[in-house]
Amino acid sequence: MKKRIAGSLLTTLLTPLAAHADWEVNMTQGVTDLSKEVYGLHMAAFWICVAIGVVVFGAMIWSIIYHRKDRGVKPATFHESTTIEILWTIVPVIILISLAIPAAQALVKIEDSSNADMTIKVTGYQWKWQYEYPEEDINFFSNLAQSSRDAATDPTIDPASVDNYLLEVDNPVVIPVGKKVRFLFTSNDVIHAWWVPDLAVKKDAIPGFVNDMWAQVNTPGTYRGQCTELCGKDHGFMPITLIAKEQADYDAWVAEKQAAAKKEKEMQTVTMTKDELIVRGKKVYTTNCIACHGATGAGVPGVFPAMTGSPIVLGPVEPHIDILLNGRSGTAMQAFGKQLSDLDIAAVITYTRNSLGNDVGTVVQAADVAAQR
């Protein structure tokens, strides 16, 4: 019986250790030379602090044990020591200088984004990222992946069953390995912050300002991060997925994106059927509108208006197009004129007018939206 109790106790004690075997509390070492340098500085400062702690607390413990009153030890009568005063001034100064010099050198490297091989402009929106590649003429939005959206809104789906829950996106940002990439950051609405731990550096995206950073990833792979600024109610649904590819694979990705952009541009002039617009509009609604207006169009009473039975949705189509293009001042309704194409706006308007409990019968084409821009 005693053996079984001892065995059970041992199992109980060891289980947490096994469960947390992969749990890490240290900084991420990262995949760039700069991130590894930052990690090295962090570890150097850490071990210096450990050494200081061992010396200080070791001296305290030794003094408590061997200089206690019941051993008959008499306290020293000296008041001060010039030697000790000099030592505990000079030694900390030497330690601080030894850390400050490499830290300053690292800070200079972090801020030096000159001579970059390519540039990517990153714009923060509630709650998505826009990536623009000026040299390649590529421009796209990166939203939370649908698998995570479904798990967040459907109580029958276990988030633990979703790979990279809240960290996966529909359109990842892609860069070539071995190239110095300059990132420019700004925001369209509120303050956001772009951070991928494996790159070490994070930057704020601030409306009306442009910040920059750079990264040179040397190892192909997928690296994930999140917005690290509290930017609104769906702040936790604004992930970042960065994929570093070999140059040949990156070139193929660029060609694919450029071909898709060309095809999308051609689609803007095509007249689509009502059913085609509804199918496309449902996807646009799920990606951009569902967070506020709900999957069923019921909205949030007193906070976000319902789509079902909405005067805007059921009324003339021109004001409906206008509110999508320009938003509504003083409300949470964003202006989607710069975020969505004419066809996407036409599709989502057609969808909301003929779904979510509405049956207006209106069909809006991309040309109708273009006429109101």
Kinemage of the C-alpha trace (Angstrom):
@kinemage 1
@onewidth
@group {chain A} dominant
@subgroup {mainchain}
@vectorlist {calphas} color= white
{ca met a 1} P 0.000 0.000 0.000
{ca lys a 2} L 2.779 2.389 0.968
{ca lys a 3} L 4.609 1.573 -2.265
{ca arg a 4} L 1.511 2.332 -4.318
{ca ile a 5} L 1.013 5.649 -2.516
{ca ala a 6} L 4.669 6.534 -3.060
{ca gly a 7} L 4.386 5.581 -6.726
{ca ser a 8} L 1.260 7.678 -7.184
{ca leu a 9} L 2.920 10.632 -5.461
{ca leu a 10} L 5.997 10.312 -7.672
{ca thr a 11} L 3.816 10.175 -10.797
{ca thr a 12} L 1.893 13.263 -9.675
{ca leu a 13} L 5.114 15.168 -9.084
{ca leu a 14} L 6.658 14.180 -12.398
{ca thr a 15} L 3.558 14.722 -14.567
{ca pro a 16} L 3.800 18.535 -14.591
{ca leu a 17} L 7.463 18.238 -15.556
{ca ala a 18} L 6.596 16.024 -18.488
{ca ala a 19} L 3.668 18.206 -19.509
{ca his a 20} L 5.876 21.307 -19.579
{ca ala a 21} L 8.933 19.706 -21.153
{ca asp a 22} L 8.578 21.929 -24.239
{ca trp a 23} L 7.542 25.045 -22.322
{ca glu a 24} L 10.015 27.895 -22.891
{ca val a 25} L 10.310 31.200 -21.075
{ca asn a 26} L 13.466 32.504 -22.722
{ca met a 27} L 13.717 34.803 -25.726
{ca thr a 28} L 13.440 33.338 -29.207
{ca gln a 29} L 16.882 32.989 -30.751
{ca gly a 30} L 15.472 33.780 -34.170
{ca val a 31} L 16.576 33.115 -37.733
{ca thr a 32} L 18.421 36.319 -38.621
{ca asp a 33} L 21.970 37.378 -37.741
{ca leu a 34} L 20.514 40.390 -35.950
{ca ser a 35} L 18.096 38.300 -33.873
{ca lys a 36} L 20.943 36.007 -32.834
{ca glu a 37} L 23.044 39.016 -31.843
{ca val a 38} L 20.173 40.373 -29.733
{ca tyr a 39} L 19.760 36.935 -28.169
{ca gly a 40} L 23.491 36.805 -27.378
{ca leu a 41} L 23.315 40.206 -25.652
{ca his a 42} L 20.310 39.057 -23.674
{ca met a 43} L 22.097 35.894 -22.497
{ca ala a 44} L 25.269 37.815 -21.614
{ca ala a 45} L 23.269 40.233 -19.440
{ca phe a 46} L 21.357 37.302 -17.933
{ca trp a 47} L 24.474 35.390 -16.863
{ca ile a 48} L 26.106 38.550 -15.488
{ca cys a 49} L 22.992 39.085 -13.372
{ca val a 50} L 23.130 35.448 -12.268
{ca ala a 51} L 26.777 35.840 -11.250
{ca ile a 52} L 26.020 39.047 -9.315
{ca gly a 53} L 23.086 37.324 -7.600
{ca val a 54} L 25.249 34.343 -6.617
{ca val a 55} L 27.936 36.610 -5.149
{ca val a 56} L 25.543 38.936 -3.308
{ca phe a 57} L 23.172 36.315 -1.927
{ca gly a 58} L 26.057 33.923 -1.281
{ca ala a 59} L 27.760 36.579 0.859
{ca met a 60} L 24.482 37.275 2.660
{ca ile a 61} L 23.813 33.606 3.394
{ca trp a 62} L 27.410 32.995 4.486
{ca ser a 63} L 27.270 36.027 6.805
{ca ile a 64} L 23.929 34.935 8.274
{ca ile a 65} L 25.268 31.447 9.022
{ca tyr a 66} L 28.766 32.203 10.249
{ca his a 67} L 28.342 35.646 11.799
{ca arg a 68} L 25.203 35.137 13.803
{ca lys a 69} L 24.973 36.252 17.412
{ca asp a 70} L 24.668 32.797 18.977
{ca arg a 71} L 28.187 31.961 17.702
{ca gly a 72} L 29.530 34.805 19.787
{ca val a 73} L 30.577 36.860 16.778
{ca lys a 74} L 31.049 40.549 17.499
{ca pro a 75} L 30.068 43.091 14.815
{ca ala a 76} L 32.834 45.063 13.156
{ca thr a 77} L 33.344 48.574 14.467
{ca phe a 78} L 34.634 50.267 11.304
{ca his a 79} L 32.288 52.804 9.712
{ca glu a 80} L 33.484 52.940 6.117
{ca ser a 81} L 36.143 51.636 3.748
{ca thr a 82} L 37.551 53.689 0.893
{ca thr a 83} L 38.690 50.534 -0.887
{ca ile a 84} L 35.209 48.980 -0.815
{ca glu a 85} L 33.621 52.272 -1.911
{ca ile a 86} L 35.943 52.424 -4.916
{ca leu a 87} L 35.388 48.754 -5.798
{ca trp a 88} L 31.594 48.824 -5.730
{ca thr a 89} L 31.662 51.944 -7.902
{ca ile a 90} L 34.242 50.824 -10.466
{ca val a 91} L 33.059 47.215 -10.893
{ca pro a 92} L 29.414 48.138 -11.801
{ca val a 93} L 30.689 50.839 -14.170
{ca ile a 94} L 32.898 48.280 -15.936
{ca ile a 95} L 29.974 45.832 -16.181
{ca leu a 96} L 27.641 48.505 -17.585
{ca ile a 97} L 30.206 49.663 -20.154
{ca ser a 98} L 30.884 46.076 -21.229
{ca leu a 99} L 27.158 45.688 -21.956
{ca ala a 100} L 26.522 49.197 -23.304
{ca ile a 101} L 29.095 49.067 -26.112
{ca pro a 102} L 27.772 45.928 -27.873
{ca ala a 103} L 24.178 47.010 -27.151
{ca ala a 104} L 24.785 50.376 -28.846
{ca gln a 105} L 26.395 48.629 -31.815
{ca ala a 106} L 23.355 46.338 -32.115
{ca leu a 107} L 20.969 49.321 -31.955
{ca val a 108} L 22.871 51.012 -34.793
{ca lys a 109} L 22.518 47.844 -36.903
{ca ile a 110} L 18.796 47.580 -36.081
{ca glu a 111} L 18.165 51.112 -37.349
{ca asp a 112} L 20.342 50.817 -40.459
{ca ser a 113} L 17.921 49.825 -43.226
{ca ser a 114} L 20.063 51.312 -45.993
{ca asn a 115} L 21.194 49.363 -49.067
{ca ala a 116} L 18.195 47.024 -48.900
{ca asp a 117} L 17.658 44.556 -51.735
{ca met a 118} L 13.887 45.086 -51.736
{ca thr a 119} L 11.132 47.014 -49.938
{ca ile a 120} L 7.752 45.929 -48.592
{ca lys a 121} L 5.198 48.456 -47.368
{ca val a 122} L 3.008 47.209 -44.517
{ca thr a 123} L -0.237 48.987 -43.601
{ca gly a 124} L -2.267 48.031 -40.556
{ca tyr a 125} L -6.070 47.911 -40.671
{ca gln a 126} L -8.617 46.741 -38.133
{ca trp a 127} L -7.975 43.782 -38.291
{ca lys a 128} L -5.745 42.811 -41.179
{ca trp a 129} L -2.430 43.696 -42.823
{ca gln a 130} L -1.877 45.090 -46.291
{ca tyr a 131} L 1.396 44.236 -48.046
{ca glu a 132} L 2.680 46.159 -51.051
{ca tyr a 133} L 5.755 45.204 -53.095
{ca pro a 134} L 6.543 48.371 -55.110
{ca glu a 135} L 9.243 46.784 -57.276
{ca glu a 136} L 7.089 43.768 -58.199
{ca asp a 137} L 3.769 45.676 -58.406
{ca ile a 138} L 2.149 43.264 -55.931
{ca asn a 139} L -0.507 44.386 -53.469
{ca phe a 140} L -2.674 42.187 -51.256
{ca phe a 141} L -4.399 41.960 -47.857
{ca ser a 142} L -3.606 39.300 -45.276
{ca asn a 143} L -6.537 38.197 -43.090
{ca leu a 144} L -7.025 35.611 -40.373
{ca ala a 145} L -7.471 32.168 -41.926
{ca gln a 146} L -11.032 30.884 -42.245
{ca ser a 147} L -10.241 27.797 -40.142
{ca ser a 148} L -9.485 30.026 -37.144
{ca arg a 149} L -12.555 32.207 -37.792
{ca asp a 150} L -14.767 29.117 -37.785
{ca ala a 151} L -13.252 27.806 -34.543
{ca ala a 152} L -13.649 31.216 -32.882
{ca thr a 153} L -17.335 31.532 -33.757
{ca asp a 154} L -18.552 27.909 -33.803
{ca pro a 155} L -18.793 26.340 -30.299
{ca thr a 156} L -18.823 22.860 -31.852
{ca ile a 157} L -15.247 23.297 -33.145
{ca asp a 158} L -12.417 22.722 -30.684
{ca pro a 159} L -9.745 25.415 -31.245
{ca ala a 160} L -7.099 22.879 -30.201
{ca ser a 161} L -7.992 20.858 -33.299
{ca val a 162} L -7.117 23.772 -35.616
{ca asp a 163} L -3.505 23.974 -36.764
{ca asn a 164} L -1.891 27.287 -35.826
{ca tyr a 165} L -5.107 28.599 -34.298
{ca leu a 166} L -5.224 32.419 -34.557
{ca leu a 167} L -1.742 32.390 -36.135
{ca glu a 168} L -2.624 31.367 -39.711
{ca val a 169} L -3.562 33.761 -42.516
{ca asp a 170} L -5.074 33.504 -45.970
{ca asn a 171} L -2.264 35.437 -47.721
{ca pro a 172} L 1.158 35.236 -46.040
{ca val a 173} L 3.895 37.764 -46.722
{ca val a 174} L 6.728 36.112 -48.658
{ca ile a 175} L 10.394 37.127 -48.864
{ca pro a 176} L 13.505 35.577 -50.424
{ca val a 177} L 16.196 34.142 -48.153
{ca gly a 178} L 19.571 35.844 -48.012
{ca lys a 179} L 18.197 39.242 -49.105
{ca lys a 180} L 18.020 42.381 -46.995
{ca val a 181} L 14.345 43.335 -46.903
{ca arg a 182} L 13.272 46.809 -45.792
{ca phe a 183} L 9.797 47.027 -44.235
{ca leu a 184} L 7.909 50.337 -44.134
{ca phe a 185} L 5.086 50.559 -41.586
{ca thr a 186} L 2.045 52.797 -41.341
{ca ser a 187} L -1.618 52.447 -40.386
{ca asn a 188} L -4.949 53.341 -41.923
{ca asp a 189} L -6.882 53.679 -38.649
{ca val a 190} L -5.382 53.093 -35.187
{ca ile a 191} L -1.949 52.162 -33.856
{ca his a 192} L -0.873 48.611 -34.649
{ca ala a 193} L 2.443 46.836 -34.067
{ca trp a 194} L 4.033 44.286 -36.431
{ca trp a 195} L 6.074 41.616 -34.670
{ca val a 196} L 7.514 38.276 -35.747
{ca pro a 197} L 9.603 36.959 -32.808
{ca asp a 198} L 12.028 35.087 -35.088
{ca leu a 199} L 13.043 38.435 -36.638
{ca ala a 200} L 13.720 39.966 -33.179
{ca val a 201} L 12.540 43.490 -34.049
{ca lys a 202} L 8.984 44.834 -33.843
{ca lys a 203} L 7.704 48.160 -35.125
{ca asp a 204} L 4.618 50.284 -34.481
{ca ala a 205} L 2.346 51.122 -37.407
{ca ile a 206} L 1.038 54.621 -36.663
{ca pro a 207} L -1.483 56.622 -38.727
{ca gly a 208} L 0.245 59.512 -40.506
{ca phe a 209} L 3.761 58.232 -39.778
{ca val a 210} L 6.145 55.823 -41.516
{ca asn a 211} L 8.457 53.614 -39.454
{ca asp a 212} L 10.953 51.209 -40.935
{ca met a 213} L 12.921 48.099 -40.020
{ca trp a 214} L 14.822 45.464 -41.938
{ca ala a 215} L 15.391 41.737 -41.833
{ca gln a 216} L 17.555 39.224 -43.652
{ca val a 217} L 16.312 35.706 -43.115
{ca asn a 218} L 18.922 33.062 -43.877
{ca thr a 219} L 16.819 29.939 -43.327
{ca pro a 220} L 13.794 29.000 -45.459
{ca gly a 221} L 10.677 28.408 -43.402
{ca thr a 222} L 7.430 29.776 -42.020
{ca tyr a 223} L 7.597 32.265 -39.163
{ca arg a 224} L 4.579 33.567 -37.278
{ca gly a 225} L 3.747 36.624 -35.231
{ca gln a 226} L 0.889 38.907 -34.208
{ca cys a 227} L -0.112 42.517 -33.791
{ca thr a 228} L 1.281 43.516 -30.384
{ca glu a 229} L -0.733 46.695 -29.880
{ca leu a 230} L -4.248 46.681 -28.420
{ca cys a 231} L -5.987 47.913 -31.576
{ca gly a 232} L -9.627 47.027 -30.933
{ca lys a 233} L -11.987 44.237 -30.016
{ca asp a 234} L -10.553 41.775 -32.570
{ca his a 235} L -6.916 42.578 -31.760
{ca gly a 236} L -6.234 38.889 -31.119
{ca phe a 237} L -7.411 38.032 -34.653
{ca met a 238} L -4.641 39.933 -36.453
{ca pro a 239} L -1.813 37.444 -37.008
{ca ile a 240} L 1.258 37.622 -39.225
{ca thr a 241} L 2.617 34.736 -41.267
{ca leu a 242} L 5.940 35.266 -43.021
{ca ile a 243} L 7.365 32.668 -45.392
{ca ala a 244} L 11.024 32.800 -46.450
{ca lys a 245} L 11.650 31.028 -49.758
{ca glu a 246} L 14.694 30.236 -51.851
{ca gln a 247} L 15.131 32.738 -54.689
{ca ala a 248} L 13.738 30.428 -57.377
{ca asp a 249} L 10.652 29.637 -55.295
{ca tyr a 250} L 10.218 33.326 -54.479
{ca asp a 251} L 10.394 34.251 -58.161
{ca ala a 252} L 7.718 31.639 -58.910
{ca trp a 253} L 5.518 33.111 -56.149
{ca val a 254} L 5.958 36.622 -57.581
{ca ala a 255} L 4.982 35.396 -61.060
{ca glu a 256} L 1.908 33.665 -59.609
{ca lys a 257} L 0.830 36.782 -57.699
{ca gln a 258} L 1.333 39.010 -60.730
{ca ala a 259} L -0.711 36.643 -62.912
{ca ala a 260} L -3.493 36.561 -60.299
{ca ala a 261} L -3.481 40.378 -60.107
{ca lys a 262} L -3.740 40.624 -63.878
{ca lys a 263} L -6.662 38.194 -63.932
{ca glu a 264} L -8.387 40.100 -61.103
{ca lys a 265} L -7.970 43.354 -63.018
{ca glu a 266} L -9.604 41.782 -66.054
{ca met a 267} L -12.472 40.544 -63.872
{ca gln a 268} L -13.355 44.135 -62.929
{ca thr a 269} L -14.841 44.683 -66.387
{ca val a 270} L -16.802 41.414 -66.544
{ca thr a 271} L -20.561 41.375 -66.030
{ca met a 272} L -21.359 38.576 -63.573
{ca thr a 273} L -24.588 36.766 -62.866
{ca lys a 274} L -26.484 37.223 -59.621
{ca asp a 275} L -25.482 33.761 -58.379
{ca glu a 276} L -21.796 34.369 -59.188
{ca leu a 277} L -21.876 37.670 -57.314
{ca ile a 278} L -23.561 36.069 -54.285
{ca val a 279} L -20.940 33.317 -54.082
{ca arg a 280} L -18.110 35.845 -54.258
{ca gly a 281} L -19.919 38.249 -51.956
{ca lys a 282} L -20.349 35.631 -49.250
{ca lys a 283} L -16.576 35.124 -49.162
{ca val a 284} L -15.990 38.880 -48.970
{ca tyr a 285} L -18.586 39.222 -46.199
{ca thr a 286} L -17.065 36.365 -44.181
{ca thr a 287} L -13.591 37.872 -44.411
{ca asn a 288} L -14.415 41.539 -43.813
{ca cys a 289} L -17.883 41.988 -42.308
{ca ile a 290} L -18.716 39.021 -40.122
{ca ala a 291} L -16.772 40.306 -37.083
{ca cys a 292} L -19.197 43.219 -36.618
{ca his a 293} L -22.392 42.212 -38.375
{ca gly a 294} L -22.375 38.511 -37.495
{ca ala a 295} L -22.599 35.340 -39.562
{ca thr a 296} L -26.391 35.614 -39.778
{ca gly a 297} L -26.462 39.367 -40.284
{ca ala a 298} L -27.989 39.968 -36.852
{ca gly a 299} L -25.202 42.317 -35.743
{ca val a 300} L -24.748 43.233 -32.068
{ca pro a 301} L -27.737 45.202 -30.691
{ca gly a 302} L -26.697 48.662 -29.578
{ca val a 303} L -23.185 48.230 -30.945
{ca phe a 304} L -23.148 47.015 -34.553
{ca pro a 305} L -26.246 47.332 -36.767
{ca ala a 306} L -27.902 44.274 -38.274
{ca met a 307} L -27.754 43.548 -41.984
{ca thr a 308} L -31.100 41.774 -41.831
{ca gly a 309} L -33.805 44.358 -42.507
{ca ser a 310} L -31.309 47.225 -42.567
{ca pro a 311} L -32.649 50.451 -44.170
{ca ile a 312} L -29.320 50.804 -46.000
{ca val a 313} L -29.525 47.265 -47.375
{ca leu a 314} L -33.208 47.470 -48.305
{ca gly a 315} L -33.089 51.037 -49.639
{ca pro a 316} L -31.639 52.589 -52.802
{ca val a 317} L -28.360 51.050 -53.898
{ca glu a 318} L -26.363 54.305 -54.247
{ca pro a 319} L -26.151 55.031 -50.471
{ca his a 320} L -25.234 51.374 -49.923
{ca ile a 321} L -22.313 51.681 -52.338
{ca asp a 322} L -21.294 55.006 -50.778
{ca ile a 323} L -21.099 53.649 -47.221
{ca leu a 324} L -18.920 50.752 -48.404
{ca leu a 325} L -16.606 53.073 -50.290
{ca asn a 326} L -16.317 55.879 -47.741
{ca gly a 327} L -17.444 54.435 -44.414
{ca arg a 328} L -19.462 56.444 -41.927
{ca ser a 329} L -17.827 59.086 -39.740
{ca gly a 330} L -18.286 58.666 -36.002
{ca thr a 331} L -19.026 54.949 -36.235
{ca ala a 332} L -17.023 51.735 -36.472
{ca met a 333} L -17.954 51.420 -40.153
{ca gln a 334} L -14.680 51.508 -42.073
{ca ala a 335} L -14.127 52.871 -45.574
{ca phe a 336} L -13.484 49.862 -47.778
{ca gly a 337} L -12.769 51.857 -50.933
{ca lys a 338} L -9.022 51.220 -50.614
{ca gln a 339} L -9.376 47.724 -49.202
{ca leu a 340} L -11.727 46.070 -51.680
{ca ser a 341} L -11.929 46.090 -55.460
{ca asp a 342} L -14.983 47.363 -57.321
{ca leu a 343} L -16.003 43.775 -57.999
{ca asp a 344} L -15.690 42.734 -54.338
{ca ile a 345} L -17.796 45.689 -53.203
{ca ala a 346} L -20.400 44.923 -55.858
{ca ala a 347} L -20.423 41.267 -54.838
{ca val a 348} L -20.812 41.873 -51.102
{ca ile a 349} L -23.622 44.383 -51.696
{ca thr a 350} L -25.400 41.891 -53.936
{ca tyr a 351} L -24.895 39.207 -51.288
{ca thr a 352} L -26.249 41.240 -48.362
{ca arg a 353} L -29.270 42.374 -50.398
{ca asn a 354} L -30.163 38.822 -51.382
{ca ser a 355} L -29.083 36.823 -48.317
{ca leu a 356} L -29.042 37.099 -44.503
{ca gly a 357} L -32.838 37.253 -44.460
{ca asn a 358} L -33.035 39.900 -47.203
{ca asp a 359} L -34.491 39.388 -50.691
{ca val a 360} L -34.288 42.706 -52.506
{ca gly a 361} L -33.325 41.181 -55.839
{ca thr a 362} L -30.744 43.903 -56.576
{ca val a 363} L -27.716 42.962 -58.692
{ca val a 364} L -24.764 45.356 -58.477
{ca gln a 365} L -21.900 45.176 -60.980
{ca ala a 366} L -18.323 46.442 -60.651
{ca ala a 367} L -19.107 49.208 -63.132
{ca asp a 368} L -21.784 50.558 -60.771
{ca val a 369} L -19.235 50.863 -57.988
{ca ala a 370} L -16.590 52.386 -60.277
{ca ala a 371} L -19.112 55.068 -61.304
{ca gln a 372} L -19.404 56.256 -57.670
{ca arg a 373} L -15.697 56.342 -56.824
